[in-house]
């Protein structure tokens, strides 16, 4: 009997152990730990550049989808500035935030990364308009409501492009408002109104300027330096030059498109075809006289095509598309219009050239021609990829709707260029770098943005 009790006790104990083991096994097998949430972008108080092993060298690189971002609270930085005589309708950001993109918040954000050699910055901001011209040379252009009474006859400079600008301290720059380390890019601003200049009183400032009209087509940012002696392009030369016969904003256009394909090779090795409607690369001297052409037009064409080409019983002829054809192709196209034979046929060769020059003028000739920089020079340090290519703007007009709704600009620059006109990111001695950032909508003087932010290498 005693043996049976012992056996039963042992059997009960073994059963309890098996139950407990089975219960533990069941819990271990079927209860899984919660999944970690997928990484998402978070706002930060500094522009944090994270070191990467794979270069995020396209806008759609996986890194950018989850990288943290610095939201920029844009404020009015420079407002109320106008261009000199003959510079009309160039100041879309004159009123600051209330004028930028029709008063809509740009919601500028910045993301950053770096590898052993390069810094990468992705800038994104909203802009409901696309302004792709810069100082377009217009004949009989419109007046500027901000400059009432200024003469608009004959040639003036009008329209401006969208721009983005960064400013970095090179060597302890300072100005009337303080040191760059304390007040950011305000260290290089002094003077008021139209006398204000972007130069420090001591030291130097590195400026990176992106322009939809004059740098984006070539795949670069303008690399410039501000010193007490003035504001200049880095060694290697500017990638644009004024397309006028003189030095004022009332001078005539000097060059026009020569009719050959404007194919360029971008810094990343891809190619692009520049639209001659806006971009002038392959050029030839502009012949003909717009004033004479206006007289001939008024005598032969105005009754059908309206005053100054605005359209009447026939269509308008003052749209931006007049630059899409070479001069010879333009004249050949007019030869083919049957109901123009009585007007066009009797004109001499020089009269036809004057008419074409007038039509170029009332449509707007590019205000600058492009000069691709020499790779390896200091002015070619900063490359960009954007979501607006030279072909994608081909159907745009000044201040037309931006189909992208926002700009995306990927900036790439060596950490250390070893050029004296550049900021050097020497990470062994310094991790944080103060910078300023500015946005311009149809402007080149007035801007919004933030004077002082920090780029921090992690």
Secondary structure, 3 states (H helix, E strand, C coil): CHHHHHHHHHHHHHHHHHHHHHHHHHHHHHCCCCCCCCCCCCEECCEEEEECCCCCCCCCCHHHHHCCEEECCCEEEECCCCCCCCEECCCCCCCHHHCHHHHCCCCCEEEEEECCCEEEEEEEEECCEECECCCEEEECCCCCCCCCCCCCCCEEEECCECEEEEEEECCCCEECCEEHHHHHHHHHCECCHHHCECCCCECEEEEEEEECCCCHHHCECEEEEEECCEEEECCCCCCEEECECCCCCCCCECEEECCCCCEEECCCCCEEECCCCCCCCCEEECCCCHHHHHHHHHHHCHHHHCHHHCCCCCCCCCCHHHHHCCHHHHHHHHHCCHHHHHHHCCCCHHHHHHHHHHHHHHHCECCEEECCCCCCCHHHCCEEEECCCCCCCCCCCCCEECCCCEEEEEEEEECCCCCCCCCCCCCCCCCEEEEEEEEECCCCCCEEEEEEEEEEEC
